[in-house]
Every structure is written in C-alpha cells, then in structure tokens.
C-alpha cells in the first residue's frame, strides 16, 4: 500500500478525508491520483488539469523525491512509499 499525505488546504474541500488513513494500491503517481479520485470525486481536478498534467501550483513528492514526470505522472511508487501532495496557496 502507498500512504498518501495531503496539504491541509485540501481538507477544506474534502473534509471526509481528514483524519482518514489514506492508503491506496498504486504502481504510479497517476494511479495514486486515480485512487484518490475514486475516494473523493473532484480531488483529481485540484491536482491535475484537463489533460491530466500536474497543475503548476501543485507538487508531489514520493518520500523526499519530487516527481519528475509532471505531464503523465508516470513516476513509479512501491509498497511502503509515502506520497505527499502539496498545493501552494497564494493571494494577499
């Protein structure tokens, strides 16, 4: 299983995920996003654009390593990995 950690901001849009042990079966980062979308419809659109590419204000890390493939999210994940999805906030 892959553990998933979200930026606190995402819980305001998907409150049913807060406090839940987010663990998914996945082989790639794209699989992680699809699994999250199945649990929380709409979260995939916060993470990726209409073409499935990682949005510019979102970063994903596998452990401490930033994903390399921002277009296809093909970076591999393995059992025991932790995927961190970080969404930057801006404004004033």
C-alpha positions, 0 to 999 in steps of 0.5 A: 500500500502507498500512504498518501499525505495531503496539504491541509488546504485540501481538507477544506474541500474534502473534509471526509478525508481528514483524519482518514488513513489514506492508503491506496494500491498504486504502481504510479503517481497517476494511479495514486491520483486515480485512487484518490479520485475514486475516494473523493470525486473532484480531488483529481481536478485540484491536482491535475488539469484537463489533460491530466498534467500536474497543475503548476501550483501543485507538487508531489513528492514520493518520500523526499523525491519530487516527481519528475514526470509532471505531464503523465505522472508516470513516476513509479511508487512501491509498497511502503512509499509515502506520497505527499501532495502539496498545493501552494496557496497564494493571494494577499 
